[in-house]
Amino acid sequence: HLATHAARAGRPFKLRVRLNGLDAVCRMVERGVGVAIVPEAAAQRAAETLAIRAIPIDEPWTVRQLRLCARSFAALPPHARQLAEHLVEHLGASESPGFERTSPFAGPGQSPG
């Protein structure tokens, strides 16, 4: 995500350390290894137990594009399908490539909707 935005800005992106898990990243920051850009929720969790400070970044590039994913929306159990339908109806569907433009809830041979 960050590398893409750096490339768009024509800036080099030099990743020094790659860790598995946001908790590990925040522990390395606490030990003074450097700085990290992490999701707000992870920073808030870490700040409760670790000696770190978290400063919000209010920039357009920090907004992440999220996707609702399922193996088969048509085959979801009723409670999961209701949640997914609610999210699609109230949050809208993306126009980005690869996103289904017809209803994702129609099974094979069924009409969308």
C-alpha positions as CSV (number, residue, x, y, z in Angstrom):
1,H,0.0,0.0,0.0
2,L,2.7,2.5,1.0
3,A,5.0,1.5,-1.8
4,T,2.2,2.2,-4.4
5,H,1.6,5.6,-3.0
6,A,5.4,6.4,-2.9
7,A,5.7,5.3,-6.5
8,R,2.8,7.5,-7.6
9,A,4.5,10.5,-5.8
10,G,7.7,9.7,-7.6
11,R,9.5,8.9,-4.3
12,P,11.6,5.9,-3.4
13,F,10.2,3.5,-0.8
14,K,12.9,1.8,1.3
15,L,11.6,-0.9,3.5
16,R,14.2,-1.7,6.2
17,V,12.4,-4.3,8.2
18,R,9.5,-6.6,7.5
19,L,7.7,-8.2,10.4
20,N,4.7,-10.5,10.7
21,G,2.0,-8.9,12.7
22,L,1.2,-5.4,13.9
23,D,2.0,-6.3,17.5
24,A,5.5,-7.1,16.5
25,V,5.9,-3.9,14.6
26,C,4.7,-1.9,17.6
27,R,7.0,-3.7,20.0
28,M,10.0,-2.9,17.7
29,V,8.9,0.8,17.8
30,E,8.8,0.6,21.6
31,R,12.4,-0.7,21.6
32,G,13.5,2.3,19.6
33,V,14.2,0.6,16.3
34,G,12.4,3.2,14.3
35,V,8.9,4.4,13.4
36,A,6.0,2.6,11.8
37,I,2.8,3.4,10.0
38,V,0.1,1.1,11.3
39,P,-3.7,1.1,11.2
40,E,-5.4,3.4,13.8
41,A,-6.9,0.4,15.8
42,A,-3.5,-1.3,16.1
43,A,-1.9,1.9,17.3
44,Q,-4.6,2.5,19.9
45,R,-4.3,-1.1,21.2
46,A,-0.5,-0.8,21.4
47,A,-0.5,2.5,23.1
48,E,-2.6,1.0,25.9
49,T,0.2,-1.5,26.9
50,L,3.4,-0.2,25.2
51,A,5.5,2.9,25.8
52,I,4.8,4.4,22.4
53,R,3.0,7.5,21.1
54,A,0.6,7.4,18.2
55,I,0.1,10.5,16.0
56,P,-2.8,10.5,13.5
57,I,-1.9,11.0,9.9
58,D,-4.6,13.1,8.1
59,E,-3.7,12.6,4.5
60,P,-5.8,11.2,1.6
61,W,-3.3,8.4,0.9
62,T,-4.0,6.9,4.4
63,V,-7.5,5.9,3.5
64,R,-7.6,2.3,2.5
65,Q,-9.8,0.7,-0.1
66,L,-11.6,-2.3,1.6
67,R,-13.4,-5.1,-0.1
68,L,-16.1,-7.4,1.2
69,C,-15.1,-10.9,0.3
70,A,-16.7,-14.3,0.3
71,R,-16.2,-17.6,-1.4
72,S,-19.7,-17.5,-2.7
73,F,-22.1,-14.7,-1.5
74,A,-25.1,-16.9,-2.7
75,A,-24.0,-19.7,-0.5
76,L,-23.6,-17.7,2.7
77,P,-25.5,-18.8,5.8
78,P,-28.6,-16.5,6.4
79,H,-27.0,-14.3,9.1
80,A,-23.8,-13.7,7.1
81,R,-25.8,-13.1,3.9
82,Q,-28.0,-10.5,5.7
83,L,-24.9,-8.7,6.9
84,A,-23.3,-8.7,3.5
85,E,-26.5,-7.5,1.8
86,H,-26.8,-4.7,4.4
87,L,-23.3,-3.6,3.8
88,V,-23.7,-3.6,0.0
89,E,-27.0,-1.7,0.2
90,H,-25.9,0.9,2.7
91,L,-22.2,1.4,1.9
92,G,-22.5,1.0,-1.9
93,A,-20.4,-1.1,-4.3
94,S,-17.1,0.0,-5.8
95,E,-16.7,0.7,-9.5
96,S,-13.1,-0.5,-9.4
97,P,-11.9,-3.3,-11.7
98,G,-12.6,-6.8,-10.5
99,F,-15.7,-5.9,-8.4
100,E,-18.9,-7.6,-9.4
101,R,-21.3,-5.1,-11.1
102,T,-24.2,-7.5,-10.9
103,S,-25.6,-8.7,-7.6
104,P,-23.1,-10.9,-5.8
105,F,-25.9,-12.7,-4.1
106,A,-27.4,-14.4,-7.2
107,G,-26.4,-18.0,-7.5
108,P,-25.6,-19.7,-10.8
109,G,-28.5,-19.4,-13.2
110,Q,-30.4,-16.9,-10.9
111,S,-31.2,-13.4,-11.8
112,P,-29.4,-10.7,-9.8
113,G,-31.2,-8.9,-7.0
